[in-house]
Amino acid sequence: MAQVVLTGINKFYDGNVHAVKDVNLDIRDREFMVFVGPSGCGKTTTLRMIAGLEEISSGDIHIGPQRVNDLAPMDRDIAMVFQNYALYPHMSVFDNMAFGLKMRKFAKEEIRKRVQDASEILGIQQLLGRKPRQLSGGQRQRVALGRAIVRHPQVFLFDEPLSNLDAKLRVQMRVELKKLHQRLGTTAIYVTHDQVEAMTLGDRVVVMKDGVVQQVGEPLELYNAPATKFVAGFLGSPAMNFATVTVTERDGALRTVSEGLDIKVPSEAVERLRPHLGREVTLGIRPEDLDIASGADPQDFTFDALVEVVEKLGSEILLDLKVGRGAMVASVDPIVRVTFGDKLRMTLDPARLHFFDVQTEAAI
């Protein structure tokens, strides 16, 4: 087990492509840290630099007390699980799991014990004599995990290991990975583009965009208090609704106004928004914080909407709404009876409003 510290990490390709930009992170001992972001954001490149598979252009990486910039991957005491499993097709499951230990000249009895222990943890004891072609996708993924576990490394590195599995199996393997980490207590760094994986697996989550770390924090911290519009829109399904509004003042109260919206600024946000009086800002509200208004809802937090699409998902109904010239999605109770073309009065939770600077996209 070890702490992993990244200090001023940069990666350039061909001298002018700046793929990773000044990343500073402190990954705690025994922590499960998830890197998430869209394709090309630099998350896998960062993981590969930690592994030693990519050269660092500048900065330092420490695993435990040791600076590992110049160490070969095999000397960093890490184990990596890849997206494509990378199993040897001609070897049995046992031999695939034991291969790394054999290369390091471990005693046969120690190899047998470690493979047996790992197979029991993963529930694949009955598969040790099979070849990879005889295994399902989930079983192959467990073998790849087992090959990493037998190493007893300081750090596990996962590069989108569940992306080749079907949706149901991905959910099952997410649970298995979380249980595995809790049992082993080894520092783990996990890369994914799936924000659901990031939110469910990570003790903390690193959100990246264009090589830059946008925010680091616990999953609910990022969800409830996003630092930027990008983080707010990336985390959450369906995504947060955004509308460009103008901050105005009427009857002694600040309001955010656009075509179709005239929302009073909640008291806790007044001081933050007052410097933006007369200017445009971006208002954000999550679909679950919208609902169909009743007569008791304050008019200051309601607006008219036209139903364009009704998505019945069983546990919820998603309403695709036209609001002025813009669009919003609302998540409402599945017992609601709504059809295409209905005109609704919607209400929002003022305590759950988010505001972002139009230019910098930083939270206000």
C-alpha positions in Angstrom: 0.0 0.0 0.0 1.2 3.5 -0.8 0.4 7.1 -1.4 0.7 8.3 -5.0 1.7 12.0 -5.5 1.7 13.8 -8.8 3.5 17.1 -8.9 3.4 19.4 -11.9 2.8 16.6 -14.4 2.9 17.6 -18.1 2.8 15.6 -21.2 3.7 16.9 -24.7 3.4 15.0 -27.9 5.5 16.1 -31.0 6.5 19.1 -29.0 3.3 21.1 -29.5 0.4 18.9 -28.4 -0.1 19.5 -24.7 -2.0 16.4 -23.7 -1.8 16.7 -19.9 -1.4 20.1 -18.3 0.2 20.7 -14.9 -1.6 18.0 -12.9 -1.1 18.0 -9.2 -2.7 15.2 -7.2 -2.3 13.5 -3.8 -3.8 10.0 -3.9 -4.0 8.7 -0.4 -2.9 5.4 0.9 -5.7 2.8 0.4 -7.8 5.2 -1.6 -9.9 4.3 -4.6 -9.3 7.3 -7.0 -11.2 7.5 -10.3 -10.2 9.6 -13.3 -13.2 10.5 -15.4 -13.7 12.6 -18.5 -14.5 12.5 -22.2 -12.3 10.8 -24.8 -9.1 12.8 -25.3 -9.2 14.5 -21.9 -5.8 13.0 -20.7 -7.0 10.6 -18.1 -5.5 7.4 -19.7 -2.3 9.3 -20.5 -2.0 10.3 -16.9 -2.5 6.7 -15.8 0.1 5.4 -18.3 2.6 8.0 -16.9 2.0 6.6 -13.4 2.6 3.1 -14.8 5.7 4.1 -16.6 4.3 3.3 -20.0 4.5 6.9 -21.1 7.4 9.3 -20.5 6.8 12.3 -18.4 7.6 15.6 -20.1 7.9 17.5 -16.8 7.0 17.0 -13.2 7.5 14.3 -10.6 5.6 11.1 -9.6 6.1 9.5 -6.2 4.8 6.1 -5.2 5.2 5.9 -1.5 8.5 7.7 -0.6 10.2 6.8 -3.9 10.4 9.1 -7.0 9.6 6.8 -9.9 10.1 9.0 -12.9 13.1 7.0 -14.1 12.0 3.6 -13.0 10.9 0.9 -15.4 7.2 -0.2 -15.1 8.3 -3.6 -13.6 10.2 -1.8 -10.8 7.3 0.5 -9.7 5.5 -2.2 -7.7 2.2 -1.7 -9.5 -0.2 -4.0 -11.3 -2.3 -2.9 -14.2 -5.7 -4.2 -15.5 -6.3 -3.3 -19.2 -9.5 -2.8 -21.2 -8.8 -5.8 -23.4 -7.8 -8.2 -20.6 -4.5 -9.1 -22.4 -4.7 -12.8 -21.5 -2.4 -15.4 -23.2 -4.8 -17.5 -25.2 -2.6 -20.7 -25.2 -2.3 -20.7 -21.3 -4.7 -21.9 -18.7 -6.3 -19.5 -16.2 -3.8 -20.7 -13.6 -0.8 -20.1 -15.9 -2.1 -16.7 -16.9 -2.4 -15.7 -13.3 0.9 -17.2 -12.3 2.9 -15.9 -15.3 4.1 -12.6 -13.7 5.2 -14.5 -10.5 7.1 -17.1 -12.6 9.0 -14.3 -14.4 10.0 -12.9 -11.0 11.3 -16.3 -9.9 8.9 -16.9 -7.1 8.9 -20.4 -5.6 6.3 -22.8 -7.0 4.6 -23.3 -3.6 4.3 -19.5 -3.2 2.9 -19.1 -6.7 0.3 -21.9 -6.1 -0.8 -20.3 -2.8 -1.1 -16.8 -4.2 -3.1 -18.0 -7.3 -5.3 -20.1 -5.0 -6.0 -17.2 -2.7 -6.8 -14.8 -5.5 -9.1 -17.3 -7.2 -11.0 -17.8 -4.0 -11.4 -14.0 -3.6 -12.8 -13.8 -7.2 -14.8 -17.0 -7.1 -13.0 -18.6 -10.1 -11.4 -21.7 -8.4 -13.3 -24.0 -10.8 -11.9 -22.1 -13.9 -8.2 -22.5 -13.2 -7.8 -25.3 -15.8 -9.6 -23.6 -18.6 -8.3 -21.6 -21.5 -9.4 -17.9 -22.1 -11.5 -18.9 -25.1 -13.6 -21.1 -22.8 -14.6 -18.2 -20.6 -17.3 -15.5 -20.7 -16.4 -11.8 -20.7 -17.0 -11.5 -17.0 -14.9 -14.5 -16.3 -12.0 -13.2 -18.4 -12.2 -9.9 -16.5 -11.9 -11.8 -13.2 -8.9 -13.6 -14.5 -7.3 -10.3 -15.4 -8.0 -9.0 -11.9 -6.6 -12.2 -10.4 -3.4 -11.8 -12.4 -3.0 -8.3 -10.8 -4.0 -9.4 -7.3 -1.4 -12.2 -7.0 1.3 -9.6 -7.4 0.4 -8.0 -4.0 1.4 -4.6 -5.5 1.5 -1.2 -3.8 -0.9 0.2 -6.4 -3.6 -1.1 -8.7 -4.1 0.7 -12.0 -7.3 0.1 -13.9 -7.7 1.3 -17.5 -11.4 1.2 -18.4 -11.6 -2.5 -17.4 -15.4 -2.9 -17.7 -16.0 -1.2 -21.0 -16.1 -4.5 -23.0 -18.9 -6.0 -20.8 -22.6 -5.8 -21.3 -24.7 -3.4 -19.2 -25.9 -5.9 -16.6 -22.5 -7.4 -16.2 -20.9 -4.0 -15.8 -23.2 -3.3 -12.8 -22.3 -6.6 -11.2 -18.6 -6.1 -11.8 -18.7 -2.6 -10.3 -20.0 -4.1 -7.1 -17.4 -6.8 -7.2 -14.6 -4.3 -7.7 -15.8 -2.2 -4.8 -15.9 -5.3 -2.5 -12.5 -6.3 -3.7 -11.0 -2.9 -2.9 -12.6 -3.0 0.6 -11.2 -6.4 1.2 -7.6 -5.8 -0.1 -7.3 -2.2 1.0 -4.7 -1.5 -1.8 -4.4 2.0 -3.3 -6.3 1.9 -6.6 -6.4 4.4 -9.6 -9.2 3.8 -12.0 -9.8 5.4 -15.4 -13.3 5.5 -17.0 -15.4 7.7 -19.3 -18.5 6.5 -17.6 -19.7 9.0 -14.9 -21.9 6.3 -13.2 -18.8 4.1 -12.7 -16.9 7.1 -11.3 -19.7 8.1 -8.9 -20.3 4.5 -7.6 -16.7 3.3 -7.3 -14.6 6.3 -6.3 -13.7 7.4 -2.8 -12.7 10.6 -4.7 -13.1 11.5 -8.3 -10.9 13.5 -10.6 -12.8 15.2 -13.5 -10.6 16.1 -16.5 -11.2 18.1 -19.6 -8.6 18.9 -22.3 -5.7 17.7 -20.1 -6.7 19.9 -17.2 -8.0 18.7 -13.8 -11.4 20.5 -13.4 -12.2 19.4 -9.9 -11.2 16.7 -7.4 -13.6 15.6 -4.6 -15.9 13.0 -3.2 -18.7 12.0 -5.6 -21.5 13.8 -3.9 -19.4 16.8 -3.4 -18.8 17.1 -7.1 -22.5 16.4 -7.8 -23.9 18.9 -5.4 -21.2 21.6 -5.6 -19.6 21.5 -9.1 -16.8 24.0 -9.6 -17.4 24.5 -13.3 -20.2 24.2 -15.8 -18.4 21.3 -17.4 -18.3 19.3 -14.1 -22.0 20.1 -13.5 -23.0 18.9 -17.0 -20.7 15.8 -17.1 -21.9 14.3 -13.8 -25.5 13.2 -13.6 -27.8 11.4 -15.9 -29.8 13.0 -17.4 -27.4 15.9 -17.5 -28.0 19.2 -15.7 -30.2 21.7 -17.6 -28.6 25.0 -18.5 -30.2 28.4 -19.5 -28.6 31.7 -20.2 -30.3 34.3 -18.1 -29.8 38.0 -17.3 -29.5 39.1 -13.7 -32.0 42.0 -13.0 -33.5 43.7 -10.0 -37.2 44.2 -9.5 -39.2 45.2 -6.4 -36.1 45.0 -4.3 -35.2 41.5 -5.3 -32.7 40.0 -7.8 -34.2 37.9 -10.5 -32.8 35.8 -13.4 -34.7 36.5 -16.6 -34.8 35.0 -20.1 -37.5 34.2 -22.6 -39.7 31.7 -20.8 -38.0 32.2 -17.4 -38.4 34.8 -14.6 -36.9 33.2 -11.5 -36.2 34.9 -8.2 -32.6 34.5 -6.9 -32.7 32.6 -3.7 -31.5 34.5 -0.6 -28.3 32.4 -0.2 -27.2 33.3 -3.7 -28.0 37.0 -3.7 -24.6 38.3 -2.6 -22.8 36.0 -5.1 -24.9 37.2 -8.0 -25.2 40.9 -7.2 -21.8 41.8 -8.9 -23.3 40.3 -12.0 -26.4 42.6 -12.0 -27.2 43.6 -15.6 -25.1 40.8 -17.1 -25.7 37.3 -18.4 -25.0 34.2 -16.3 -25.7 30.5 -16.8 -28.4 29.1 -14.6 -28.2 25.3 -13.9 -30.9 23.0 -12.5 -30.9 19.2 -12.4 -33.8 17.2 -13.9 -34.7 15.7 -10.5 -35.0 19.3 -9.0 -37.9 20.1 -11.4 -41.5 19.1 -10.9 -45.0 19.9 -12.1 -46.3 22.8 -10.1 -49.3 22.8 -7.8 -51.3 25.7 -6.6 -49.2 25.9 -3.4 -45.9 26.4 -5.2 -44.4 30.0 -5.0 -44.8 31.8 -8.3 -41.3 33.2 -8.0 -40.0 29.7 -8.8 -42.4 28.5 -11.5 -42.4 28.7 -15.3 -44.4 27.5 -18.3 -43.3 24.6 -20.5 -44.5 22.6 -23.4 -44.1 18.8 -23.4 -42.2 17.6 -26.5 -41.2 14.0 -25.5 -42.3 11.7 -22.7 -39.9 9.0 -21.7 -41.4 6.3 -19.4 -38.6 4.5 -17.6 -40.6 2.7 -15.0 -39.0 4.2 -11.9 -39.4 7.8 -13.3 -40.7 9.7 -16.3 -38.5 12.0 -18.2 -40.2 15.0 -19.7 -38.4 16.8 -22.6 -39.7 20.3 -22.3 -39.6 23.4 -24.4 -39.1 26.5 -22.3 -39.1 29.7 -24.2 -36.7 29.0 -27.0 -34.7 26.6 -24.9 -35.1 23.1 -23.7 -35.1 21.3 -20.4 -35.5 17.8 -19.1 -37.5 17.1 -15.9 -37.6 13.8 -13.9 -41.0 13.4 -12.4 -43.0 10.7 -10.5 -44.0 7.7 -12.7 -47.6 8.0 -11.7 -47.9 11.4 -13.5 -50.1 11.3 -16.6 -48.6 13.6 -19.3 -48.7 13.4 -23.0 -47.0 15.1 -26.0 -48.2 18.6 -26.5 -49.4 19.3 -22.9 -48.7 22.7 -21.5 -47.5 22.5 -18.0 -46.6 24.9 -15.2 -43.3 23.7 -13.8 -41.6 24.5 -10.5 -38.0 24.2 -9.4 -36.2 23.8 -6.0 -34.6 27.2 -5.4 -32.1 25.6 -2.9 -30.7 23.5 -5.8 -30.1 26.2 -8.3 -26.5 26.6 -9.7 -25.0 29.7 -11.4 -22.0 29.9 -13.6 -20.0 32.7 -15.2 -20.8 32.8 -19.0 -17.2 33.5 -19.9 -15.1 31.4 -17.5 -17.8 28.8 -16.8 -16.7 28.8 -13.2 -19.3 28.4 -10.5 -20.5 31.7 -9.0 
